[in-house]
Amino acid sequence: MKLIALLVALCFTNAAAFRICSFNIQSFGEAKCAKPDVMNVIVKVVSRCDIMLLMEIKDSTDKVINILMAKLNSQPEMKDEFSLIISKRLGRKTYKEQYAFIYRKQLVTVKDVYQYLDHQDGDVDAFSREPFVVWFQTYKSDFVIIPQHTTPEAAVREIDELYDVYLDVKQKWKTENFIFMGDFNAACSYVPKKYWKNIRLRTNQEFIWLIEDNVDTTVKSTTKCAYDRIVVHGKRLLKSVMPGSATVFDFMKEYGLTEAQALEISDHYPVEFQLIQMRKMKMKPSSFSR
């Protein structure tokens, strides 16, 4: 009887999985863009997701990210159009990167964006690349995504500082639903076990780490480190997380690549999880989209 009730409920609610992903695309610039086989795999990887966070975008002209968007939206089997929202170039000195969110605009809109500055109000300059915070709205729910690509040697400090970002954004937008994700470098020599007690995002039990410490998010066979993470906060959001959906997407295995071929794409695998959402409905394009 319980199974029948569940099936009936699913028919009426028209429930569907909504996939949110994070990918350190490793030095994404003109050299990588010039390789058709590499770009074809990147298009496949991004197309799997309803929201994809990309990190390590190094092209200062936005040319490469726009080429990727054109390829995504010109696929013959394409049903939903992808939109892009991208940060300014971030970094303390000459080395700079961008965060980008690529999302299906028929399924999700952008409510607001916020470039966090960690040296405001006399605070220390803790981040090399401050989070580019985006507040997303779907048919069923809304949530804030706080992305972070830490500097490896400063990973403990930067992951801990994400708690201050949470407090700041929570006060600014009056919301409880948060997703922290990105290349945290949160493993191996960069975050030894003894330092987890110094990271508030870990010691506070309201924050649930979906990618566990024993997971390998790296492509190289010689490494086994859970660098890339997803952390979720908010009771309503947590109830929507599909059990067992948090995972690493092994594009090397999925697309039959050698390790050398996979490393041309990235030395990281994407991480992802799924939310139970309503099936798509048309939504008005956001003024933030392009």
KERO-55012 format. One line per 3 residues: number of its first residue (from 0); for each residue y, x, z of N, C-alpha, C. Coordinates in pm, 1 decimal, always signed. Atoms other than C-alpha are relative to their C-alpha. Layout:
# residues N
NUM) Y:X:Z:Y:X:Z:Y:X:Z; ...
This chain:
# residues 290
0) -120.6:+82.0:+0.0:+0.0:+0.0:+0.0:+126.5:+86.0:+0.0; -117.1:-87.8:-4.4:+240.1:+284.2:+81.0:+29.2:+60.2:-136.6; -17.4:-56.7:+132.7:+179.8:+437.5:-262.2:+60.9:-101.6:-94.8
3) -53.8:+106.1:+85.4:+247.5:+107.5:-435.6:+147.2:-23.0:+31.5; -140.2:+20.7:-39.6:+568.8:+62.2:-236.0:+89.3:+112.0:-51.8; -78.4:-113.6:+48.2:+682.6:+410.8:-330.7:+23.2:-10.8:-150.0
6) -15.3:+13.1:+144.8:+615.9:+350.2:-700.9:+99.3:-108.6:-36.7; -95.1:+108.9:+25.1:+805.3:+22.3:-690.1:+143.1:+46.7:+28.4; -133.4:-49.3:-35.7:+1098.8:+189.6:-513.8:+53.8:+92.9:-106.2
9) -43.9:-92.8:+103.0:+1109.0:+462.6:-777.1:+41.0:-72.8:-127.7; -34.9:+78.3:+119.7:+1113.7:+205.6:-1056.5:+138.0:-62.5:+14.0; -127.9:+67.3:-20.0:+1409.5:+25.7:-904.5:+115.0:+99.3:+13.3
12) -109.2:-96.7:-18.8:+1609.0:+334.2:-807.7:+16.4:+90.7:-119.8; -8.0:-83.4:+119.1:+1530.4:+511.6:-1138.6:+29.3:+144.9:+37.8; -25.6:-132.6:-54.3:+1509.9:+839.3:-950.6:-39.1:+109.9:-98.0
15) +28.4:-114.6:+85.6:+1511.3:+1178.1:-1125.3:+33.7:+127.1:+74.5; -28.6:-129.5:-59.8:+1515.1:+1544.9:-1035.2:+124.1:+61.0:-63.9; -124.6:-63.7:+43.5:+1844.7:+1731.2:-1059.6:-10.2:+147.2:+38.8
18) +28.2:-141.5:-26.0:+1802.6:+2109.9:-1093.1:+128.6:+81.8:+10.3; -114.5:-87.4:-25.5:+2059.5:+2352.7:-947.2:-51.1:+143.8:+5.7; +50.7:-135.8:+17.4:+2019.6:+2721.5:-1035.7:+108.6:+104.5:+23.9
21) -88.3:-114.2:-22.0:+2170.6:+3061.0:-961.6:-60.9:+121.5:-68.3; +54.1:-108.9:+80.1:+2137.8:+3366.7:-1185.7:+100.2:+115.3:-7.7; -75.1:-122.8:+25.1:+2274.3:+3720.0:-1165.2:-43.2:+50.0:-137.4
24) +34.3:-25.6:+139.6:+2282.5:+3778.3:-1539.7:+18.2:+147.0:-37.6; -10.3:-146.6:+7.7:+2351.2:+4152.4:-1491.2:+81.8:+50.3:-119.1; -89.1:-63.5:+98.8:+2644.8:+4302.4:-1678.9:+7.4:-80.4:-129.4
27) -7.2:+87.3:+117.0:+2696.3:+4007.8:-1912.0:+129.5:+27.2:-75.4; -115.3:-36.2:+81.8:+2924.9:+4139.6:-2183.3:-39.1:+5.9:-146.3; +20.5:-0.3:+144.0:+2947.2:+4212.1:-2553.8:-129.2:+68.1:-41.7
30) +123.3:-70.7:+36.5:+2652.6:+4455.1:-2561.8:-120.1:-92.6:+9.5; +111.9:+92.9:-17.1:+2413.0:+4193.1:-2428.5:+10.6:-116.5:-97.8; -23.5:+113.1:+89.7:+2567.9:+3918.2:-2639.1:-39.1:+33.5:-144.1
33) +31.3:-42.6:+136.7:+2501.9:+4122.6:-2955.0:-148.8:+4.3:-30.2; +145.1:-3.0:+18.8:+2124.1:+4100.8:-2904.6:-52.9:-143.5:-10.0; +42.7:+139.9:+18.3:+1994.5:+3771.4:-3054.0:-118.6:-40.2:+86.1
36) +118.2:+35.2:-79.1:+1656.7:+3783.4:-2876.5:+36.3:-20.1:+146.6; -45.0:+11.9:-138.3:+1829.4:+3834.2:-2541.3:+76.5:-131.0:+19.9; -79.9:+122.1:-11.9:+2077.3:+3552.6:-2599.3:-86.4:-124.7:-11.8
39) +88.8:+115.9:+13.4:+1798.8:+3317.1:-2707.7:-69.4:-32.0:+132.0; +64.7:+22.9:-129.2:+1621.0:+3365.8:-2375.7:+101.4:-51.6:+102.1; -104.2:+46.0:-93.0:+1946.6:+3326.6:-2179.4:+31.1:-147.9:-22.8
42) -25.3:+141.1:+31.7:+2012.0:+2996.8:-2360.8:-111.9:-87.6:+55.1; +114.0:+76.8:-53.4:+1662.5:+2875.3:-2266.6:+7.4:-10.4:+151.7; -5.9:-1.8:-146.3:+1708.1:+2978.7:-1903.3:+109.2:-94.5:+51.0
45) -112.0:+84.1:-43.5:+2047.5:+2808.2:-1867.8:-27.8:-147.4:-29.6; +23.3:+138.3:+42.6:+1934.3:+2494.9:-2055.4:-92.5:-75.9:+94.2; +91.7:+65.1:-93.7:+1670.6:+2423.6:-1787.9:+74.1:-69.7:+114.1
48) -69.9:+38.1:-122.8:+1939.6:+2355.9:-1527.6:+108.7:-102.5:-26.0; -110.3:+96.5:+7.5:+2181.9:+2071.5:-1461.9:+129.7:+62.4:+48.8; -111.9:-86.4:-39.2:+2413.4:+2312.5:-1277.9:-55.8:+141.0:+8.0
51) +40.5:-140.4:-4.2:+2381.9:+2686.9:-1334.2:+119.1:+86.3:+42.2; -96.8:-100.8:-39.8:+2579.1:+2951.0:-1145.8:-38.6:+131.6:-66.1; +20.1:-131.8:+58.8:+2613.7:+3274.6:-1344.7:+90.8:+100.4:+69.7
54) -76.5:-108.9:-62.7:+2727.4:+3601.8:-1185.9:-8.3:+125.6:-85.6; -11.4:-128.5:+70.5:+2816.7:+3949.5:-1313.3:+45.0:-17.7:-143.9; -62.9:+13.8:+131.5:+3016.7:+3826.0:-1611.0:+112.5:+102.6:-5.9
57) -91.3:-114.5:+1.2:+3210.7:+4136.9:-1711.5:+93.8:+3.6:-120.4; -86.0:+5.1:+117.8:+3379.0:+4038.3:-2038.7:+138.7:-48.7:+39.4; -136.0:+33.3:-44.1:+3755.2:+4036.7:-1978.5:+69.7:-100.2:-91.5
60) -66.5:+86.8:+98.1:+3831.1:+3816.3:-2280.9:-54.4:-143.2:-1.1; +70.2:+129.1:+2.2:+3598.9:+3516.8:-2211.9:-72.0:-25.9:-132.7; +65.5:+16.8:+130.2:+3460.2:+3571.7:-2562.7:-149.1:-25.6:+15.3
63) +145.5:+7.1:-12.8:+3101.2:+3617.7:-2450.1:-44.4:-131.8:+62.1; +39.2:+125.2:-64.1:+3085.6:+3316.6:-2218.8:+20.8:-117.9:-94.2; -23.0:+107.8:+96.8:+3230.4:+3098.3:-2494.5:-104.0:+1.0:-111.3
66) +110.3:-7.3:+96.0:+2966.9:+3225.4:-2738.9:-124.5:-65.7:+60.1; +113.4:+62.5:-67.4:+2703.2:+3126.1:-2484.7:+14.6:-151.3:+2.2; -21.8:+144.6:-4.0:+2857.8:+2780.3:-2447.6:-23.7:-62.6:-137.4
69) +19.1:+51.7:+136.2:+2859.9:+2732.6:-2826.5:-149.1:-7.5:-33.9; +143.4:-0.6:+25.5:+2491.8:+2827.7:-2845.6:-70.1:-110.4:+79.3; +60.1:+105.3:-82.5:+2404.0:+2592.8:-2560.4:+20.1:-137.5:-62.7
72) -35.0:+133.6:+48.2:+2578.6:+2297.8:-2721.1:-33.4:-22.9:-147.2; +39.9:+16.7:+140.2:+2447.3:+2358.5:-3073.4:-151.2:-6.3:-16.8; +145.6:+8.7:+8.8:+2077.2:+2334.2:-2989.0:-41.3:-133.4:-63.5
75) +39.6:+123.4:+71.1:+1902.7:+2080.4:-3217.2:-50.0:-109.7:+93.4; +58.1:+99.3:-91.1:+1722.7:+1912.3:-2926.7:+95.7:-40.4:+112.3; -97.0:+20.2:-106.7:+2040.1:+1896.8:-2717.0:+34.4:-148.0:+17.1
78) -34.7:+138.7:-29.1:+2095.8:+1559.9:-2548.3:+129.9:-10.8:+79.7; -118.6:+1.3:-85.1:+2360.2:+1635.8:-2285.6:+87.1:+120.9:-31.7; -92.0:-110.8:+28.4:+2666.8:+1846.8:-2351.0:+28.7:+78.4:+127.6
81) -32.1:-85.8:-112.9:+2732.3:+2142.4:-2123.4:+149.8:+27.1:+6.0; -139.2:-38.8:-23.7:+3073.8:+2213.9:-1971.2:+2.8:+126.2:+84.3; -16.0:-128.5:-68.0:+3207.5:+2531.7:-1816.6:+120.5:-2.2:+91.3
84) -114.8:-31.1:-85.3:+3426.5:+2619.9:-1522.4:-21.3:+142.3:+50.2; +16.6:-143.0:-24.3:+3491.2:+2989.1:-1462.7:+115.3:+52.7:+84.8; -101.3:-58.0:-87.6:+3677.2:+3195.8:-1205.0:+86.1:+100.8:-76.4
87) -72.5:-115.4:+52.3:+3941.0:+3455.5:-1270.1:-85.2:+124.1:+24.6; +72.5:-123.8:-22.6:+3825.0:+3816.6:-1274.8:+25.5:+47.0:+143.5; -8.2:-29.8:-142.9:+3749.4:+3923.8:-918.5:-52.2:+139.8:+29.0
90) +39.5:-134.7:-39.1:+3729.3:+4270.2:-765.0:+119.6:+72.2:+58.1; -109.1:-67.7:-69.6:+3931.4:+4507.9:-553.6:+75.2:+97.8:-89.7; -64.1:-103.9:+80.9:+3998.4:+4776.8:-812.5:-18.1:-31.7:-147.7
93) +13.6:+22.8:+143.8:+3927.5:+4820.1:-1183.3:-128.5:-74.8:-34.5; +125.5:+69.6:+25.2:+3569.5:+4690.4:-1159.7:+14.2:-145.7:+42.1; -18.5:+141.7:-29.1:+3582.0:+4310.8:-1182.7:-110.6:-81.6:-65.9
96) +99.5:+94.0:+52.1:+3343.1:+4022.5:-1239.8:+56.5:-141.6:+9.6; -33.6:+141.7:-10.9:+3361.9:+3645.4:-1282.5:-122.7:-80.5:+42.2; +100.4:+103.0:-24.1:+3165.1:+3354.6:-1144.3:+20.4:-110.3:-104.0
99) -11.0:+113.8:+92.1:+3087.8:+3072.5:-1387.9:-103.0:-106.0:+38.3; +91.2:+112.3:-15.7:+2933.9:+2729.2:-1342.7:-10.9:-71.0:-134.9; +27.6:+76.0:+121.5:+2773.3:+2566.5:-1646.4:-76.9:-124.8:+42.5
102) +59.9:+124.5:-49.9:+2683.7:+2200.5:-1596.9:+0.9:-107.5:-107.4; +9.9:+112.2:+93.4:+2582.8:+1885.6:-1784.2:+105.7:-104.2:+36.0; -112.8:+86.0:-36.4:+2896.6:+1678.7:-1800.5:-35.3:-148.1:+0.1
105) +43.3:+139.5:-10.5:+2704.0:+1352.8:-1848.3:-58.7:-30.7:+136.9; +63.9:+19.4:-130.0:+2544.1:+1406.3:-1507.8:+89.3:+32.5:+118.4; -77.2:-51.6:-112.5:+2812.0:+1572.8:-1298.2:+144.6:+22.9:-42.1
108) -140.5:-31.4:+22.2:+3188.5:+1607.1:-1268.6:+47.9:+94.3:+110.8; -61.1:-89.8:-97.7:+3411.0:+1852.3:-1084.3:+111.9:-74.6:+71.8; -102.8:+67.1:-79.1:+3611.2:+1696.3:-801.1:+117.3:+92.2:+30.1
111) -106.5:-93.6:-36.0:+3804.5:+2009.4:-706.6:-54.6:+142.4:-6.8; +36.4:-141.8:-1.8:+3804.0:+2389.8:-718.1:+92.4:+72.6:+97.5; -75.2:-73.7:-100.2:+3923.7:+2649.4:-469.8:-40.1:+146.5:-5.0
114) +25.9:-143.2:-4.8:+3952.6:+3024.9:-500.1:+32.1:+50.7:+140.6; -17.7:-46.9:-137.1:+3898.3:+3151.4:-147.3:+59.4:+140.0:+0.3; -59.9:-131.7:-19.2:+4111.9:+3446.0:-35.8:-23.9:+41.7:+144.0
117) +42.6:-31.5:-136.2:+3965.0:+3622.6:+262.9:+99.9:+81.7:+79.5; -100.8:-74.4:-76.5:+4274.8:+3821.0:+357.7:+119.9:-88.5:+35.5; -107.8:+90.9:-36.6:+4484.1:+3510.0:+420.9:+13.8:-9.2:+151.5
120) -29.4:+16.4:-143.7:+4645.9:+3455.7:+761.3:-41.5:+121.5:+82.2; +29.3:-122.0:-73.5:+4588.1:+3816.7:+858.6:-146.8:+35.2:+10.0; +142.8:-28.6:-4.5:+4210.1:+3802.1:+807.5:-29.3:+128.7:-77.4
123) +36.2:-124.0:+67.3:+4032.0:+4117.6:+694.3:-48.2:-29.1:-142.0; +45.2:+12.7:+137.9:+3945.2:+4176.1:+329.2:-148.7:+31.4:-3.8; +144.1:-22.2:-16.1:+3570.9:+4128.8:+370.6:-75.4:-2.6:-131.9
126) +73.0:+18.2:+124.8:+3466.3:+4026.2:+17.7:+53.7:+90.3:-110.1; -40.3:-66.7:+123.8:+3468.5:+4240.3:-292.4:+33.4:-103.9:-106.8; -19.7:+108.5:+96.9:+3443.2:+3919.2:-497.2:-1.4:-131.1:+77.9
129) -9.2:+119.7:-82.9:+3568.4:+3619.2:-302.6:-64.3:-119.9:-68.1; +65.6:+117.9:+57.4:+3380.5:+3289.9:-350.9:+96.8:-87.8:-80.2; -68.9:+97.9:+83.1:+3498.7:+3060.7:-630.2:-66.6:-134.0:+28.4
132) +63.5:+117.2:-58.4:+3429.6:+2730.9:-456.1:+23.5:-122.9:-88.1; -10.0:+118.2:+86.4:+3355.9:+2415.5:-657.4:-63.8:-120.2:+70.0; +46.7:+126.1:-58.7:+3316.3:+2058.1:-533.7:-48.9:-89.2:-113.4
135) +62.0:+78.4:+106.8:+3075.4:+1865.7:-757.9:-27.8:-142.4:+44.9; +32.5:+140.2:-24.0:+3020.2:+1492.0:-785.0:-106.8:-42.3:-99.2; +100.0:+62.6:+85.5:+2702.0:+1332.2:-919.2:+3.7:-150.0:+25.7
138) +0.9:+145.5:-18.3:+2618.7:+964.0:-944.7:-32.7:-38.3:+143.2; +48.2:+37.6:-131.8:+2447.5:+964.1:-607.0:+71.5:+71.0:+114.1; -53.0:-78.0:-112.2:+2619.7:+1235.1:-403.5:+104.4:+99.5:-47.2
141) -90.8:-110.4:+30.2:+2876.1:+1510.2:-383.9:-36.6:+116.6:+90.7; +30.4:-119.8:-77.3:+2838.5:+1867.0:-262.3:+88.1:+114.4:-47.6; -80.2:-119.0:+27.7:+3030.5:+2191.4:-246.1:-95.0:+117.4:-21.6
144) +76.8:-122.6:+21.5:+2881.5:+2507.4:-396.1:+90.8:+120.2:+24.7; -71.4:-124.0:-32.2:+2999.1:+2837.5:-249.8:-84.0:+115.7:-53.7; +77.8:-109.1:+57.9:+2881.1:+3125.6:-470.8:+39.9:+134.3:+60.3
147) -33.6:-134.5:-47.4:+2860.4:+3487.8:-363.5:-89.6:+105.0:-63.2; +68.3:-122.1:+42.7:+2766.2:+3816.1:-524.1:+52.4:+111.2:+89.6; -45.6:-98.7:-97.9:+2783.4:+4066.4:-241.6:-4.1:+140.6:-58.3
150) +15.4:-143.1:+22.2:+2843.4:+4437.1:-263.6:-118.6:+45.1:+84.4; +122.7:-30.2:-75.7:+2501.6:+4576.8:-162.0:+23.9:+65.9:+134.6; -22.6:-74.0:-124.4:+2633.7:+4818.3:+100.5:+73.7:-82.2:+104.6
153) -74.6:+85.5:-93.0:+2845.2:+4540.6:+257.2:-64.7:-137.8:+13.8; +65.7:+130.9:+5.3:+2587.1:+4261.1:+230.4:+0.5:-72.4:+133.8; +5.3:+64.6:-132.0:+2552.8:+4194.5:+604.5:+135.1:-62.6:+33.3
156) -133.7:+48.9:-33.4:+2926.8:+4160.0:+651.5:+40.6:-117.3:-89.2; -43.5:+104.9:+92.6:+2982.7:+3947.3:+340.0:-78.9:-129.0:+20.9; +77.6:+121.4:-26.1:+2695.3:+3707.2:+412.8:+49.5:-67.7:+127.6
159) -53.0:+56.2:-124.4:+2824.8:+3662.8:+767.6:+134.8:-66.8:-23.0; -134.5:+52.9:+26.2:+3176.5:+3602.0:+634.8:-4.4:-134.4:-72.1; +12.8:+130.8:+64.6:+3047.5:+3305.3:+434.6:+13.9:-113.8:+100.1
162) -19.6:+103.5:-102.3:+3052.5:+3115.5:+763.5:+148.1:-34.7:+14.1; -144.2:+26.2:-5.0:+3431.0:+3153.1:+771.9:+45.2:-79.4:-122.1; -30.4:+77.5:+121.1:+3445.3:+3024.5:+414.3:-39.6:-145.3:+22.0
165) +46.6:+135.5:-31.3:+3242.6:+2722.6:+524.7:+99.4:-74.4:+87.6; -95.4:+65.2:-90.8:+3482.6:+2646.3:+811.1:+129.8:-33.5:-72.1; -125.4:+20.3:+72.7:+3784.0:+2683.3:+582.6:-11.5:-116.1:-98.9
168) +17.8:+104.3:+100.7:+3646.7:+2460.4:+305.0:-26.8:-135.3:+65.6; +29.6:+124.3:-72.0:+3513.2:+2201.2:+550.6:+128.2:-65.9:+49.2; -127.1:+53.6:-46.9:+3861.0:+2161.4:+696.7:+85.8:-46.8:-116.7
171) -82.6:+30.4:+116.4:+4024.5:+2155.3:+353.5:-43.6:-128.1:-69.7; +52.1:+110.7:+79.2:+3797.2:+1897.7:+188.3:-71.0:-108.4:+80.5; +60.8:+101.8:-85.3:+3646.2:+1705.4:+483.8:-136.3:-44.7:-53.3
174) +133.7:+30.4:+48.0:+3289.0:+1725.1:+358.1:-102.1:+76.1:+83.3; +107.7:-62.6:-78.0:+2955.3:+1815.9:+517.0:-108.3:+60.7:-87.9; +108.5:-40.5:+89.0:+2742.0:+1889.6:+210.6:+34.0:+131.7:-69.8
177) -29.5:-133.1:+51.8:+2734.0:+2260.8:+125.2:-126.0:+66.2:-54.9; +104.2:-85.5:+56.5:+2521.5:+2482.6:-98.0:+60.5:+139.4:-16.1; -37.7:-139.9:+17.2:+2559.4:+2859.6:-67.0:-106.7:+64.0:-87.6
180) +102.9:-64.0:+81.8:+2390.6:+3055.7:-341.9:+57.6:+116.7:-77.8; -41.7:-115.7:+76.0:+2399.5:+3375.2:-539.0:-85.1:+121.1:+30.4; +64.6:-127.7:-27.6:+2294.8:+3735.9:-531.7:+59.7:+54.6:+128.8
183) -48.7:-42.7:-131.5:+2337.4:+3802.8:-160.9:-40.9:+144.1:+32.7; +60.3:-128.9:-35.6:+2147.4:+4135.1:-174.4:-58.8:-7.0:+141.2; +38.5:+32.8:-137.8:+1988.6:+3980.4:+133.7:-143.0:+41.6:+31.4
186) +136.1:-45.6:-26.3:+1679.0:+4193.7:+167.5:-7.4:+151.5:-8.1; +32.4:-143.1:+10.3:+1518.4:+4537.6:+177.0:+101.4:+83.2:+77.3; -84.8:-91.9:-76.6:+1750.1:+4822.6:+276.9:+140.4:-54.1:+23.5
189) -137.0:+50.7:-13.8:+2070.8:+4619.3:+236.1:+16.2:-93.3:+120.6; -2.1:+85.0:-120.0:+1984.9:+4366.4:+509.1:-131.7:+20.1:+75.4; +120.2:-21.3:-81.9:+1722.2:+4513.8:+742.2:-17.4:-114.1:+100.8
192) +31.0:+112.0:-89.3:+1551.9:+4262.7:+974.9:+84.9:+0.4:+126.2; -74.4:-6.5:-126.1:+1740.6:+4387.3:+1279.4:+143.1:-50.0:-12.2; -138.4:+43.4:+17.3:+2073.1:+4279.2:+1127.0:+15.6:-151.0:-18.6
195) -13.0:+144.3:+19.2:+1990.0:+3911.3:+1074.9:+68.3:-66.5:+119.1; -61.2:+59.6:-119.7:+2104.5:+3839.9:+1431.2:+151.8:+7.0:-5.2; -145.3:-13.1:+13.3:+2457.4:+3939.1:+1321.8:+57.5:-88.7:-109.6
198) -43.8:+83.6:+112.8:+2475.0:+3683.7:+1040.6:+0.6:-146.3:+43.8; -13.7:+136.2:-52.4:+2608.9:+3343.7:+1151.7:-64.4:-104.4:-90.2; +61.5:+94.1:+93.0:+2483.4:+3170.4:+839.0:-151.3:-7.7:+21.8
201) +144.0:-4.1:-28.3:+2134.9:+3265.4:+956.3:-30.5:-46.9:+142.6; +28.6:+34.3:-139.2:+2156.0:+3223.3:+1334.2:+32.6:-145.9:+32.1; -32.9:+141.1:-19.1:+2315.1:+2876.8:+1313.0:-105.0:-85.0:-71.5
204) +113.9:+73.3:+55.2:+2022.0:+2639.4:+1261.5:+39.0:-118.5:-86.8; -43.5:+106.0:+90.5:+2234.2:+2387.4:+1072.3:-8.2:+44.3:-146.3; +7.6:-53.7:+135.3:+2203.2:+2615.4:+768.2:-146.8:+30.9:-32.0
207) +141.7:-11.6:+36.8:+1864.6:+2595.6:+594.9:-13.2:+92.8:-121.2; +21.4:-98.4:+106.6:+1753.4:+2893.6:+385.9:-120.5:-43.8:-82.2; +106.8:+52.7:+84.2:+1550.6:+2757.5:+94.7:-83.6:+109.7:-64.3
210) +73.6:-113.9:+53.8:+1453.0:+3095.7:-52.5:-30.8:+93.1:+116.7; +40.4:-71.2:-120.6:+1254.7:+3277.5:+216.2:-1.9:+151.6:-19.7; -11.6:-146.2:+0.0:+1250.7:+3645.8:+308.1:-112.0:+70.6:-76.1
213) +115.1:-65.3:+63.4:+909.6:+3716.2:+155.7:-7.2:-24.2:-150.4; -2.8:+30.0:+143.5:+1006.9:+3599.6:-195.4:+57.5:+119.4:-76.3; -51.5:-107.7:+85.4:+1063.4:+3853.5:-474.1:+84.3:-61.3:-111.3
216) -87.8:+53.2:+105.0:+1364.3:+3771.0:-693.1:+35.3:+106.5:-103.6; -30.5:-110.7:+90.9:+1360.5:+4100.9:-885.2:-103.3:+9.6:-112.1; +85.5:-10.4:+117.5:+1215.8:+4170.6:-1230.5:-90.3:+122.8:+6.4
219) +76.3:-125.2:-0.8:+1100.7:+4529.3:-1174.5:-124.8:-11.6:+86.8; +125.7:+3.6:-75.2:+739.7:+4563.6:-1063.8:+1.5:+95.2:+118.9; -7.7:-99.4:-107.7:+842.8:+4851.5:-838.9:+82.0:-48.0:+118.4
222) -78.2:+54.3:-111.2:+1062.6:+4631.9:-618.1:-55.5:-136.1:+41.0; +35.5:+132.5:-50.9:+993.0:+4329.1:-401.1:+102.0:-36.5:+106.9; -112.3:+29.0:-89.3:+1315.9:+4200.0:-248.6:+53.9:-139.7:-26.7
225) -58.7:+134.5:+11.3:+1459.2:+3853.7:-180.3:+152.4:+11.4:-2.7; -145.1:-19.4:+9.6:+1807.9:+3947.1:-296.4:+74.1:-132.4:-20.8; -68.6:+122.4:+41.2:+1893.9:+3604.4:-440.6:-41.4:-115.4:+90.3
228) +28.3:+101.6:-101.5:+1922.2:+3313.6:-199.3:+71.0:-131.8:-28.9; -63.0:+132.5:-1.0:+2003.0:+2944.4:-163.3:-3.6:-49.1:+144.2; -12.4:+49.9:-136.6:+2128.2:+2803.5:+169.2:+67.8:-136.0:-6.4
231) -50.1:+137.9:+7.1:+2191.2:+2432.7:+228.5:+43.6:-46.8:+138.1; -51.9:+58.3:-124.1:+2397.0:+2251.8:+493.9:+37.4:-145.6:-25.3; -37.0:+140.8:+9.6:+2439.0:+1878.7:+553.9:-122.5:-89.7:+1.1
234) +118.5:+83.7:-16.0:+2188.4:+1614.6:+669.1:-28.1:-84.9:-123.6; +20.4:+87.2:+116.9:+2243.9:+1382.8:+373.6:-48.2:+80.0:-120.1; +41.1:-85.4:+111.2:+2212.2:+1666.7:+124.7:-143.6:+47.9:+18.8
237) +135.0:-48.7:-28.2:+1900.4:+1803.0:+293.0:-106.0:-105.9:-28.2; +94.7:+107.6:+26.4:+1732.6:+1463.5:+265.9:-26.6:-17.3:-148.8; +15.0:+13.3:+145.1:+1784.6:+1479.7:-110.7:-74.0:+116.1:-63.7
240) +69.3:-115.5:+55.2:+1617.4:+1819.9:-152.8:-147.3:-34.7:-23.4; +139.7:+26.8:+31.9:+1284.6:+1779.6:-330.2:-89.4:+102.9:+69.0; +87.3:-94.7:-70.8:+1014.0:+1933.8:-107.8:-72.3:+93.8:-96.3
243) +70.9:-98.3:+79.7:+872.1:+2253.4:-251.6:+66.4:+40.2:-130.1; -65.5:-27.4:+128.5:+1125.8:+2272.4:-534.1:+76.7:+131.5:-2.5; -73.9:-127.0:-3.9:+1303.6:+2588.8:-416.4:-93.0:+112.8:-44.3
246) +90.0:-98.6:+57.4:+1159.6:+2871.0:-623.2:+75.9:+101.9:-83.5; -49.4:-100.3:+94.4:+1212.5:+3172.6:-845.7:-51.0:-38.0:-138.7; +44.7:+28.5:+136.4:+1203.6:+3112.9:-1221.5:-33.2:+131.8:-69.2
249) +50.2:-123.6:+60.2:+991.6:+3392.3:-1370.8:+6.3:-13.5:-151.9; -13.7:+14.9:+145.4:+1128.5:+3398.6:-1726.3:-86.1:+100.6:-76.8; +87.4:-96.1:+66.3:+919.0:+3706.5:-1806.8:-136.5:-63.7:-28.2
252) +128.8:+66.7:+16.3:+596.4:+3511.9:-1751.2:+12.9:-124.2:-87.5; -18.6:+127.0:+71.9:+732.7:+3183.0:-1887.5:+10.8:+21.1:-150.2; -24.4:-21.7:+142.2:+838.8:+3331.7:-2221.7:-81.1:+116.0:-58.5
255) +90.4:-101.1:+50.8:+568.2:+3597.6:-2255.5:+66.1:+132.3:-33.4; -73.0:-124.2:+24.5:+796.6:+3899.6:-2226.5:-66.5:+117.2:+70.8; +35.9:-119.8:-73.4:+715.3:+4256.2:-2134.5:+106.6:+25.6:+105.6
258) -101.2:-32.3:-100.7:+893.9:+4401.4:-1834.4:+123.8:+61.3:-64.1; -113.6:-62.0:+69.3:+1112.3:+4609.7:-2066.1:+86.6:-105.8:-68.3; -75.9:+108.4:+64.6:+1211.0:+4297.9:-2262.4:+74.1:-84.4:+102.5
261) -63.4:+81.1:-105.3:+1282.2:+4104.2:-1943.1:+120.5:+72.0:+59.0; -110.3:-76.8:-58.3:+1503.6:+4383.2:-1809.4:+120.8:+6.5:-91.4; -115.1:+9.9:+90.2:+1720.7:+4354.3:-2119.9:+82.2:-124.7:+30.6
264) -68.9:+124.7:-36.3:+1808.5:+4006.8:-1993.7:+66.2:+16.0:+136.6; -54.6:-24.1:-133.5:+1850.9:+4090.2:-1624.2:-105.4:+68.3:+85.6; +95.2:-53.1:-97.7:+1695.7:+4277.3:-1335.0:-23.7:-98.4:+113.5
267) +21.7:+108.7:-95.7:+1709.3:+3950.8:-1136.1:-62.1:-119.5:-70.9; +43.5:+131.9:+45.5:+1520.4:+3625.9:-1179.7:+96.7:-105.3:+55.7; -76.1:+111.1:-58.5:+1710.3:+3298.0:-1136.1:-75.3:-60.4:+118.2
270) +58.9:+81.9:-105.9:+1651.4:+3098.9:-818.4:+52.0:-141.9:-17.3; -36.3:+139.5:+25.4:+1663.9:+2720.5:-811.8:-61.3:-92.3:+103.2; +62.5:+108.8:-76.1:+1592.4:+2397.6:-628.8:+40.2:-130.1:-65.7
273) -27.1:+128.6:+62.2:+1597.4:+2029.5:-712.5:+39.7:-103.9:+104.2; -39.3:+115.8:-79.0:+1766.7:+1723.4:-570.0:-56.1:-125.3:-63.9; +35.7:+131.5:+51.7:+1641.6:+1368.1:-603.6:+130.0:-74.5:-25.9
276) -123.4:+65.1:+40.8:+1919.3:+1194.1:-796.2:-31.3:-126.1:-78.3; +15.5:+111.3:+92.5:+1976.1:+880.6:-996.2:+1.3:+54.6:-141.6; -2.5:-43.6:+138.8:+1917.7:+907.8:-1368.7:+142.2:-8.8:-54.8
279) -135.9:-23.2:+47.2:+2216.6:+993.7:-1579.4:+74.1:-126.9:-37.4; -90.5:+102.1:+49.4:+2509.6:+769.8:-1643.9:+121.2:+72.1:-53.5; -114.5:-66.5:+58.1:+2816.5:+849.8:-1847.3:+114.0:+6.7:+100.6
282) -109.7:-20.4:-92.9:+3101.7:+994.6:-1644.8:+118.0:+56.4:-76.5; -120.0:-49.5:+67.6:+3458.3:+1072.2:-1743.0:+9.1:+150.1:+12.2; -12.7:-145.0:-8.2:+3514.8:+1439.8:-1829.9:+103.7:+39.8:+104.0
285) -91.9:-49.6:-100.5:+3684.6:+1639.3:-1556.3:+113.3:+76.4:-64.2; -113.6:-77.0:+48.8:+4027.8:+1789.9:-1607.5:-21.6:+148.5:+16.9; +27.9:-141.1:-22.5:+3877.8:+2116.9:-1486.6:-93.7:+54.7:-108.6
288) +101.8:-43.8:+95.7:+3618.3:+2128.1:-1767.6:+62.4:+57.3:-125.6; -39.6:-46.7:+131.7:+3642.1:+2318.3:-2091.1:-123.9:+41.9:-79.8
